[in-house]
């Protein structure tokens, strides 16, 4: 029985459950080695990016290959606004003066990166949201390729294929957890909002939704802007985790990894985005150790190059074949509060109607 006195708490239960999962996994990682902590930090960063992608893809049903564009914008914006001034002068002498002198604290830089990604999302919406289905996915992929070409050749700002080095790589679990919890809260708030409900209605039946007055393109644009902001913040965290940035770091490999986490976990639920991130991150780390060889506990292994990509690809294939809805099957993890917390009985239960047979204590109607 659901709680009637605290409806928001009951409806927001998936966010609470996901937050608890993140805190438990992070707490366990803090007890491990430095390598384990770094792996957990990477998992949390990928969680922000995956949740940001879910806000649009999961609610709209439009599979986007272009969300890493927003990650790239956030990554380069954070790199250029948090690098020391002297290092920028040495690496990027042709950088515009106002950008060369700009040096922000990390939280401010992340918010700035998110807002800059929102501006890019506005252009993205004008170009792609007129399309549906496969056409929208191909258009988003074309945009990703176009942006990557620009980044690879804009030497004055991005150093092109040489990449940017010397970025402070000081991200920790404690510094990343609040951003992932914030991303989960934003995703849940949008999911419970009216635009979120309308967008999911258009996902299930766009013709019926449009007939009822749902402005699908507008609602998709709202979701895209919110999604871009979260992905931009995730990109800023990503570059502070790496400590260096090249165009290849924010291109197809990151796109496929994000979609893998989302699809395996469950593309239509926030819980799926979080669980998929945790599951794939743990699996990828185990496969990385097997691939490198050496000891995994008491077992000694020989190097197996390429096994990580192979097993991850098979995981995606088996998920699509055997469980298309992912681990969560599109359902949200949650809980129900006891009825006595939310409602007080004001009297005896209502008596059955005159034409309805009474029910005996054993459950058999007389």
Residue pairs with C-beta under 8 A, 6 or more apart in sequence:
1 336
1 338
1 339
2 10
2 336
2 337
2 342
3 9
3 10
3 336
3 337
3 338
3 339
3 341
3 342
3 343
4 339
4 342
4 343
5 341
5 342
5 343
6 337
6 341
6 342
9 16
9 337
10 334
10 336
10 337
11 192
12 188
12 192
13 332
13 333
13 334
13 335
13 336
14 188
14 269
14 270
14 271
14 332
14 333
14 334
15 184
15 185
15 187
15 188
15 270
16 334
16 335
17 271
17 333
17 334
17 335
18 184
18 270
18 271
18 274
18 333
19 181
19 184
21 274
21 275
21 278
22 44
22 47
22 177
22 180
22 181
22 184
22 274
23 177
25 40
25 43
25 278
26 40
26 44
26 173
26 177
29 36
29 37
29 39
29 40
29 173
30 37
30 40
30 173
32 40
37 172
37 173
39 281
39 285
40 173
41 171
41 172
41 173
41 176
41 241
42 241
42 281
43 277
43 278
43 281
43 282
44 173
44 176
44 177
44 179
44 180
45 171
45 176
45 234
45 237
45 238
45 241
46 234
46 257
46 258
46 261
46 277
46 281
47 180
47 183
47 273
47 274
47 277
47 278
48 176
48 179
48 180
48 183
48 230
48 231
48 233
48 234
48 237
49 67
49 71
49 231
49 234
49 235
49 238
49 254
49 258
50 258
50 261
50 262
50 265
50 273
50 274
50 276
50 277
51 180
51 183
51 184
51 187
51 230
51 270
51 273
51 274
51 277
52 67
52 70
52 183
52 187
52 227
52 228
52 229
52 230
52 231
52 233
52 234
53 64
53 67
53 227
53 231
53 258
53 259
53 262
53 273
54 187
54 227
54 262
54 267
54 270
54 272
54 273
55 186
55 187
55 190
55 223
55 226
55 227
55 230
56 62
56 64
56 67
56 220
56 223
56 224
56 226
56 227
57 63
57 64
57 67
57 227
57 262
57 267
58 262
58 267
58 268
58 269
58 270
58 272
58 273
59 190
59 191
59 196
59 199
59 200
59 203
59 223
60 199
60 202
60 203
60 220
60 223
61 202
61 203
61 204
61 268
62 132
62 133
62 136
62 137
62 220
63 136
63 137
63 259
64 136
64 137
64 140
65 137
65 140
65 141
65 144
65 255
65 259
66 124
66 128
66 139
66 140
66 141
66 143
66 144
67 140
67 227
67 228
67 231
67 255
67 258
68 144
68 231
68 250
68 251
68 254
68 255
68 258
69 120
69 124
69 143
69 144
69 147
70 117
70 120
70 121
70 227
70 228
70 231
70 232
70 235
71 231
71 232
71 234
71 235
71 238
71 250
71 254
72 147
72 148
72 151
72 235
72 247
72 250
72 251
73 113
73 116
73 117
73 120
73 232
73 235
74 110
74 113
74 114
74 116
74 117
74 231
74 232
74 233
74 234
74 235
74 236
74 238
74 239
75 113
75 235
75 236
75 238
75 239
75 245
75 249
75 250
76 151
76 157
76 158
76 164
76 235
76 239
76 245
77 109
77 112
77 113
77 116
77 117
77 232
77 235
77 236
78 106
78 109
78 110
78 112
78 113
78 235
78 236
78 237
78 239
78 240
79 164
79 167
79 239
79 245
80 88
80 92
80 95
80 99
80 102
80 157
80 164
81 99
81 102
81 103
81 104
81 109
81 112
81 113
82 103
82 104
82 105
82 106
82 109
82 167
82 168
82 240
83 103
83 164
83 166
83 167
83 168
84 103
84 166
85 100
85 101
85 103
87 166
88 95
88 100
89 100
91 159
91 164
91 165
91 166
92 100
92 156
92 157
92 159
92 164
94 155
94 156
95 156
95 157
96 157
99 157
104 112
106 175
106 236
106 240
109 236
110 179
110 233
110 236
110 237
111 233
113 232
113 233
113 235
113 236
114 228
114 229
114 230
114 232
114 233
114 236
115 229
115 232
116 232
117 228
117 229
117 231
117 232
117 235
118 225
118 228
118 229
118 232
120 228
121 224
121 225
121 227
121 228
121 229
122 225
124 140
124 143
124 224
124 228
125 220
125 221
125 224
125 225
127 139
127 143
128 136
128 139
128 140
128 143
129 136
129 217
129 220
129 221
129 224
130 217
131 139
132 206
144 251
144 252
144 255
148 247
148 250
148 251
151 158
151 160
151 247
151 250
152 158
152 160
152 161
152 247
153 160
154 160
155 162
158 164
158 247
160 247
161 246
161 247
162 246
163 244
163 245
163 246
163 247
163 249
164 244
164 245
164 246
165 243
165 244
166 244
167 239
167 240
167 242
167 243
167 244
167 245
168 240
168 243
169 240
169 241
169 242
169 243
169 244
170 240
171 237
171 240
171 241
176 237
179 233
179 234
179 237
183 230
183 233
183 234
184 270
184 274
186 226
186 229
186 230
187 230
187 270
187 273
188 270
190 196
190 223
190 226
191 270
195 219
195 222
195 223
196 223
198 209
198 214
198 219
199 216
199 219
199 220
199 222
199 223
201 208
201 209
201 212
201 214
202 209
202 210
202 214
202 216
202 219
202 220
206 216
209 216
210 216
235 250
238 249
238 250
239 245
242 249
257 280
260 276
260 280
260 312
260 315
260 316
261 273
261 276
261 277
261 279
261 280
261 281
262 272
262 273
262 276
263 276
263 316
263 319
263 320
263 326
264 276
264 279
264 280
264 315
264 316
264 319
264 326
264 327
265 271
265 272
265 273
265 274
265 275
265 276
265 277
265 279
265 280
265 326
265 327
265 328
266 272
266 273
266 275
266 276
266 325
266 326
266 327
266 328
266 329
266 330
266 331
267 326
267 330
268 325
268 326
268 330
269 326
269 328
269 330
269 331
269 332
270 332
271 328
271 331
271 332
271 333
272 326
272 327
272 328
272 330
275 327
275 328
275 333
276 326
276 327
279 327
280 312
280 315
283 311
283 312
283 315
284 308
284 312
286 296
287 307
287 308
287 311
287 312
288 308
289 296
289 301
290 296
290 301
290 304
290 307
290 308
291 303
291 304
291 305
291 306
291 307
291 308
292 303
293 301
293 302
293 303
293 304
294 300
294 301
295 301
319 326
323 329
352 358
352 359
357 365
357 366
358 365
358 366
359 365
359 366
360 366
